[in-house]
Amino acid sequence: SASGKAPDYSFGELKDMGFSIVIYPGHLIEIAAKSMIDFLVHLKTNGSAEGFENRMISFKEFTDIVGLPSFSALEKRYKL
């Protein structure tokens, strides 16, 4: 792969080898790190996040991903 020593097989090749699931944890971390660095460079260069919004998810999308609505419902239910 681009990030390590393992060959970069296609999904078809992996399926032919008997794999039914493939995960890319290293790639995900590397992509996240690159995005963070790109944002910090943008912030330093431009002085604000303006112009970077198209590379960001909305706050609602983020809270949905992490399950905040479910936690909020539990807080209301148990009056936490």
N, C-alpha and C positions, 0 to 999 in steps of 0.2 A: 504494500500500500504506500501511498505518498507519505504517510506519517510513520512508517516503521519498516520492519524487515519482512513482514508477511506479504506474499504476492497479492495483487489487487485483482481477485477473481470477480467475474460478473455473477449476477444472481443465477443465471442459467448454469454456469459452470459449478457453482456451489450446490445447486439443486441436484445436478448430475452426480456430485460426489456424495449425496445423501443428506445434505443439510436441509432442514425444513424451516429454520429460522436463522437470521443473521443479525448481529447487533454491531454497532459501531461506536462503542463508548469512547475510544481514543479520539476518533474523528470529531465527535460532538464536543469534547472538551477543547480540542484544538480550534474548532470553529468558533466556540464561545470566546476563547482567549483572543483570537484574531479580531473578532468583533469589538471586544472591550478595548483593545489597543487602538483599533481604527477610531473608535469613539473618543478616546482620550486625546489622540492626535487632532481630531476634528475640533474638540473642545478647546485645546490649547491654541490651535490655529485661528479659530473663529470666535472664541470667547463665549460661545453658547451652543446649545444643542440644535439651534435652528438650522435646517437643511439636512438633518440626520433622521428626521422623523419617519421617513419612508423605510428605514432599516430597523425600526423599533415596533414592537407590538404595543397595543393600547393597554392602559392600566386595567381595563375590564378584561381583556384577553388574558393578561397575566394572572389576575385574581381568579379567573375561571380555570386556568391551567393548574394553579396550586390548590384549588378547591375551597377558596374563601367563602363562596356562597353556602357551601355545606357547613362550614364551621360557624358561620353567622347564624344559620338556622339552629344549630345545636346550642349556641349561646342563648338564643331567644327561648328555645324549648326548656333549657335547664336554668334559665335566668342567671347566667354567669356574667 
